[in-house]
């Protein structure tokens, strides 16, 4: 019979989880889904297999793309830039404005 100190030392041990395999079957993936998501957020990826054949992949998301100011410089000529600026600054045609102001009245009718 084990002494109280032996039982106590066993109960105070920390439970370190075993690392997940890179390929899991569907039942294992279901059982460890939250952990897989957590690890994926830290850069790990996992294959989920059915009968040994990979059918799905859990991967970390792509890093968000940052908008880069000036990315389009040099694509348009000066004339094209002027035409674009004029088109943006121009007022909308009356029929488009009417549709924006009274959507219900013109619903379903194509623009002319």
N, C-alpha and C positions, 0 to 999 in steps of 0.2 A: 504494500500500500504506500502511496506517495504522501510525503509530508505536506503540511500546509504551505510551507515556503516554496516547495517545488510547484505546487498548483498555482500559487500566486505569481511566481515568475513566468509561468506559461501564459497566464491570462493578461499580463501586462505587456507582453511582446507586441510590437507593432506588426500589423498585417501588411506586408508589402505585396502588392499585386504583381503577378507575373506579367512580363511584357507580352503584348499581343503579337501574334504572328502576322506577317504581311499578307497572308491569304487565309481567310476564314470561311467555313461553310455558313450557310444561311442561318442555322440555329445559333452558332457561336456569335455571328454578327448581331443577331437580335438580342442575345443575352448581354453583349458588351457594347451596344449601340452608343450609349451616352459617353462611354470612355473613348470609343472610336472618334466621335465628333470632337471631343476635347483634344485628343492627340492630333487630329487633322488640323485643328485650329493652330497647332504648334508646328505644322509642317510635315507631318507624317501622312502616308497614303496607304490604303488597304484595298485588297481585291476580295470580293465576295464570290464564292464559287458554289455551284450546284452540281453535285455528283463529280466534283473535281475539276469542272470546267468553269473558268472565270466568267461571270455574267454581269458583274457590276464593279464599280470602282468608287471608293470614297477618297477624295483628294482635297487638299486645302484650297481655299478660294484664291483666285488671282489677286495680286495686289491691286488696290484701286488705282486707276489711271489718273494722273494729274493733268489738268488742262495746261497746255504749254502756250504762253502768250507768244504770238508772232510765228506760229507754225505755218501759216499760209503765205508768209511774205515771199514774193517772187513768183507765185503761181499765176496771179492775174496781172495783166498789163495795166498801165495807168488809165487807159481808156475804159477797160473793163471794170476797174475799181470805181471810176466816176459813174459809169452806168449803173453799177450795183448800188452805190450810195444814193443815186437819184431814184431808183426803184424803191428803195427802202423808205425814203423821205416822201415819196408821192402819196397823195391821199388815195384811199380805197375807192373803187367804183361805187356808184350809188346803189346798184342792185345788190352788191355784197354788203354794204352798210345796212340796207333795208333788211336783209336776211339776218344780220347780226342783231338788229334791234327788235325784230318780230319773228323769231324762229318758228313759232307755232303756225303762223299764217302761211309760211313758205315751206313748211316741212315736207320733205320728199320730192320737191321740184328741183330739177337740175339747174345749175347756173347756166346763163346764156352767154 
